[in-house]
């Protein structure tokens, strides 16, 4: 399973979900700007290049434009 970062909306919060080496970690934020900022730093850490980080964050931010299943 490839490493991945997503930002999803859940219960009026924004959750950054990181899949790293097959393990999932989630961190909740009340402000979308904080979630995006933290995800950006984690993406740089996880992927080590600006190009990969940018692509991954574009995918993660895209999730905020679509309805997200509540779970």
N, C-alpha and C positions, 0 to 999 in steps of 0.2 A: 504494500500500500504506500503510495507516495505521500510525502509530507504535504500538508495543506492548512490554510488558515481561512476561516469563514467568519463573517459577522452576521448574526441573526437577531431578530427581535423576538423577545419572549417575555410575557407578563409585564409589559411596559418598561422593559429593560433591554439593553443591548449586550449580547453575549458574544465574546470572541472565543471561537472554538478552534483549538490547534490540534492537529493530528501530526504527531512527530514519532517516527519509528514505530508506527502501529498503535501508539497510545494516544488517548484523547484527554485534553485538558481544557477546561472552560473557565472564563473569568467574566463576571457581570459588571456592567457599567450603567449608570443612570443617564449619562449624556452620550450621544452618538459620537461627538467629537473626541471624547476621552477613549472610547472604544477604538475609533479609527487610529488615534495616535498610538495607543498601546499595540494595536495590531501591526502598525507600520514598523515599529521597533522590533517586534517579534519576527516579522517577515524578514527584515534585514539580518537578524541573528540566524534564522532558520535557513535562509537561502544564500546568504553571503554575497549576493550581487544585486545591484539596483534593478536590472532588467527583470530578473525573476521575481523580485519583490513587487515591482510595479504591476506585473501581470497578475500575480496572486491577489494583490489588493484590489485591482479592478474587478476581479471575479468576486471577491468578498463583498465589496461595496455594492455590487449588482444585486446581491440578495436583499438589500434594504429596499429596493425598488419593486420587489415582488412580494405578494403575501407569503408569509412564513407559517408553516404548520405549528400550532402551539402544542408543546409536549411536556 
